[in-house]
Amino acid sequence: MEVTPVTYNTVVKNSNQKVVSKDDFLKILVTQLKYQNPLDPQKPEEFLTQLSQMTQVEQLQNITNSLENMKKSMEQTNISQWISAIGKKMHVEDTVMSKGDEVYLKPNGDFDEIILTKTNVNTGAIETVKFKKGEPLVYTHDSEENIKISVSAKKGNETVACKLVLYRVIAGVNIEQEKPVLIAVNGDLYNLEKIKEIK
Protein backbone atom coordinates (compact mmCIF):
# COMPACT_ATOMS: atom_id res chain seq x y z
CA MET A 1 0.00 0.00 0.00
CA GLU A 2 1.42 3.34 -1.07
CA VAL A 3 1.02 6.26 1.30
CA THR A 4 1.33 9.82 0.01
CA PRO A 5 2.56 12.63 2.25
CA VAL A 6 -0.05 14.91 3.78
CA THR A 7 0.06 18.57 2.80
CA TYR A 8 -1.74 21.56 4.25
CA ASN A 9 -4.72 22.82 2.27
CA THR A 10 -7.44 25.35 2.88
CA VAL A 11 -10.90 23.96 2.32
CA VAL A 12 -13.52 26.46 1.19
CA LYS A 13 -17.20 25.59 1.56
CA ASN A 14 -19.70 28.18 0.31
CA SER A 15 -18.69 31.51 1.83
CA ASN A 16 -17.38 30.04 5.11
CA GLN A 17 -13.65 29.35 5.21
CA LYS A 18 -12.64 26.24 7.14
CA VAL A 19 -8.95 25.74 7.87
CA VAL A 20 -7.42 22.43 8.92
CA SER A 21 -6.26 22.91 12.51
CA LYS A 22 -2.97 21.70 13.96
CA ASP A 23 -4.89 19.02 15.91
CA ASP A 24 -6.42 17.73 12.67
CA PHE A 25 -2.98 17.75 11.13
CA LEU A 26 -1.55 15.66 14.00
CA LYS A 27 -4.41 13.15 13.74
CA ILE A 28 -3.73 12.72 10.03
CA LEU A 29 -0.01 12.26 10.73
CA VAL A 30 -0.64 9.65 13.44
CA THR A 31 -3.10 7.80 11.17
CA GLN A 32 -0.55 7.86 8.39
CA LEU A 33 2.10 6.34 10.72
CA LYS A 34 -0.33 3.72 11.98
CA TYR A 35 -1.27 2.47 8.53
CA GLN A 36 2.02 2.79 6.68
CA ASN A 37 3.51 -0.19 4.94
CA PRO A 38 5.98 -1.86 7.37
CA LEU A 39 7.99 -3.22 4.42
CA ASP A 40 8.31 0.22 2.87
CA PRO A 41 8.12 2.77 5.73
CA GLN A 42 8.02 6.46 5.07
CA LYS A 43 11.39 8.16 4.93
CA PRO A 44 12.39 10.38 7.90
CA GLU A 45 12.84 13.35 5.55
CA GLU A 46 9.15 13.16 4.63
CA PHE A 47 8.15 13.23 8.31
CA LEU A 48 10.40 16.23 8.89
CA THR A 49 8.79 18.00 5.94
CA GLN A 50 5.33 17.30 7.35
CA LEU A 51 6.35 18.46 10.85
CA SER A 52 7.74 21.63 9.30
CA GLN A 53 4.43 22.15 7.49
CA MET A 54 2.56 21.62 10.76
CA THR A 55 4.69 24.30 12.44
CA GLN A 56 3.95 26.68 9.57
CA VAL A 57 0.23 25.96 9.90
CA GLU A 58 0.35 26.75 13.61
CA GLN A 59 2.26 30.00 13.03
CA LEU A 60 -0.18 31.08 10.31
CA GLN A 61 -3.12 30.38 12.61
CA ASN A 62 -1.51 32.39 15.42
CA ILE A 63 -0.89 35.31 13.04
CA THR A 64 -4.50 35.12 11.76
CA ASN A 65 -5.86 35.13 15.33
CA SER A 66 -3.67 38.12 16.25
CA LEU A 67 -4.84 40.06 13.18
CA GLU A 68 -8.49 39.29 13.94
CA ASN A 69 -8.07 40.50 17.54
CA MET A 70 -6.36 43.69 16.33
CA LYS A 71 -9.16 44.31 13.81
CA LYS A 72 -11.88 43.88 16.47
CA SER A 73 -10.03 46.18 18.85
CA MET A 74 -9.64 48.87 16.19
CA GLU A 75 -13.32 48.62 15.19
CA GLN A 76 -14.40 49.07 18.83
CA THR A 77 -12.08 52.09 19.20
CA ASN A 78 -13.37 53.68 15.97
CA ILE A 79 -17.01 53.20 17.00
CA SER A 80 -16.47 54.86 20.39
CA GLN A 81 -14.55 57.73 18.77
CA TRP A 82 -17.37 58.45 16.33
CA ILE A 83 -20.05 58.16 19.02
CA SER A 84 -18.11 60.71 21.10
CA ALA A 85 -18.43 63.15 18.13
CA ILE A 86 -22.20 63.49 18.74
CA GLY A 87 -22.95 67.04 19.90
CA LYS A 88 -19.81 68.46 18.29
CA LYS A 89 -19.84 70.46 15.04
CA MET A 90 -18.59 69.44 11.61
CA HIS A 91 -17.30 71.81 8.96
CA VAL A 92 -19.05 71.00 5.68
CA GLU A 93 -19.54 72.81 2.39
CA ASP A 94 -23.29 73.34 2.38
CA THR A 95 -25.86 76.13 2.51
CA VAL A 96 -28.51 74.45 4.70
CA MET A 97 -28.69 75.22 8.42
CA SER A 98 -30.72 73.58 11.17
CA LYS A 99 -30.98 74.38 14.88
CA GLY A 100 -27.60 74.91 16.58
CA ASP A 101 -25.59 75.21 13.34
CA GLU A 102 -23.26 78.18 13.00
CA VAL A 103 -21.76 79.97 10.04
CA TYR A 104 -18.65 82.16 9.94
CA LEU A 105 -18.54 84.95 7.36
CA LYS A 106 -15.17 85.51 5.66
CA PRO A 107 -15.06 88.61 3.43
CA ASN A 108 -12.25 88.76 0.90
CA GLY A 109 -10.96 92.20 1.84
CA ASP A 110 -12.27 95.36 3.47
CA PHE A 111 -16.05 95.83 3.75
CA ASP A 112 -18.70 98.15 5.21
CA GLU A 113 -21.54 95.64 5.50
CA ILE A 114 -22.25 91.92 5.09
CA ILE A 115 -25.78 90.68 4.43
CA LEU A 116 -26.69 87.10 5.32
CA THR A 117 -29.89 86.03 3.53
CA LYS A 118 -31.92 83.23 5.17
CA THR A 119 -34.59 81.41 3.16
CA ASN A 120 -36.99 79.15 5.06
CA VAL A 121 -36.84 75.70 3.42
CA ASN A 122 -40.54 74.95 4.11
CA THR A 123 -42.27 78.29 3.55
CA GLY A 124 -39.86 80.17 1.29
CA ALA A 125 -39.97 83.20 3.66
CA ILE A 126 -36.83 85.35 3.41
CA GLU A 127 -35.06 87.22 6.22
CA THR A 128 -31.75 89.06 6.28
CA VAL A 129 -29.18 89.61 8.99
CA LYS A 130 -26.74 92.52 8.59
CA PHE A 131 -23.22 92.65 9.99
CA LYS A 132 -21.32 95.92 10.24
CA LYS A 133 -17.56 96.25 10.24
CA GLY A 134 -16.21 95.51 13.74
CA GLU A 135 -19.05 93.15 14.72
CA PRO A 136 -18.48 89.39 15.22
CA LEU A 137 -18.93 87.74 11.83
CA VAL A 138 -20.69 84.62 13.06
CA TYR A 139 -24.34 83.59 12.99
CA THR A 140 -25.85 80.74 15.05
CA HIS A 141 -29.22 79.42 13.91
CA ASP A 142 -31.53 79.02 16.91
CA SER A 143 -34.85 78.32 15.19
CA GLU A 144 -36.44 74.90 14.68
CA GLU A 145 -37.02 75.81 11.00
CA ASN A 146 -34.39 74.75 8.47
CA ILE A 147 -33.01 77.53 6.29
CA LYS A 148 -30.89 77.96 3.17
CA ILE A 149 -28.30 80.72 3.38
CA SER A 150 -26.42 83.00 1.02
CA VAL A 151 -24.15 85.97 1.67
CA SER A 152 -23.09 89.22 0.05
CA ALA A 153 -20.72 91.97 1.18
CA LYS A 154 -20.24 95.59 0.14
CA LYS A 155 -17.62 98.31 0.42
CA GLY A 156 -19.33 101.55 -0.61
CA ASN A 157 -21.07 100.69 -3.87
CA GLU A 158 -18.63 97.87 -4.70
CA THR A 159 -19.38 94.19 -4.12
CA VAL A 160 -16.84 92.31 -2.02
CA ALA A 161 -16.46 88.54 -2.30
CA CYS A 162 -17.49 86.76 0.89
CA LYS A 163 -17.25 83.12 1.87
CA LEU A 164 -19.43 81.01 4.18
CA VAL A 165 -17.73 78.59 6.59
CA LEU A 166 -20.51 76.35 7.90
CA TYR A 167 -20.37 74.16 11.00
CA ARG A 168 -23.30 71.79 11.50
CA VAL A 169 -24.22 70.03 14.75
CA ILE A 170 -23.58 66.27 14.70
CA ALA A 171 -26.83 64.72 15.93
CA GLY A 172 -26.00 61.09 15.18
CA VAL A 173 -23.62 58.61 13.59
CA ASN A 174 -24.49 55.73 11.27
CA ILE A 175 -21.79 53.06 11.68
CA GLU A 176 -23.51 50.22 9.81
CA GLN A 177 -21.43 50.76 6.68
CA GLU A 178 -17.67 50.43 6.18
CA LYS A 179 -17.16 54.15 6.86
CA PRO A 180 -19.22 56.13 9.37
CA VAL A 181 -21.81 58.61 8.11
CA LEU A 182 -22.49 61.67 10.30
CA ILE A 183 -26.05 62.94 10.66
CA ALA A 184 -27.04 66.61 11.07
CA VAL A 185 -29.95 67.76 13.27
CA ASN A 186 -32.35 67.85 10.28
CA GLY A 187 -31.30 64.36 9.13
CA ASP A 188 -28.86 65.37 6.36
CA LEU A 189 -26.13 62.75 5.93
CA TYR A 190 -22.44 63.49 5.42
CA ASN A 191 -19.82 60.96 4.34
CA LEU A 192 -16.37 61.42 5.87
CA GLU A 193 -15.08 62.74 2.51
CA LYS A 194 -17.42 65.75 2.83
CA ILE A 195 -16.26 66.69 6.35
CA LYS A 196 -13.31 69.06 6.59
CA GLU A 197 -13.08 69.42 10.38
CA ILE A 198 -14.84 68.44 13.61
CA LYS A 199 -14.73 70.78 16.61
Secondary structure, DSSP 8 states (H G I E B T S, - for coil): ---------EEEETTEEEE--HHHHHHHHHHHHHTS-TTS---HHHHHHHHHHHHHHHHHHHHHHHHHHHHHHHHHHHHHHHHTTTTSEEEES-SEE-TT-EEEEEESS--SEEEEEEEETTT--EEEEEEETTS--EEE--SSS-EEEEEEEEETTEEE-EEEEEEEEEEEEE-SSSS-EEEETTS-EEEGGGEEEE-
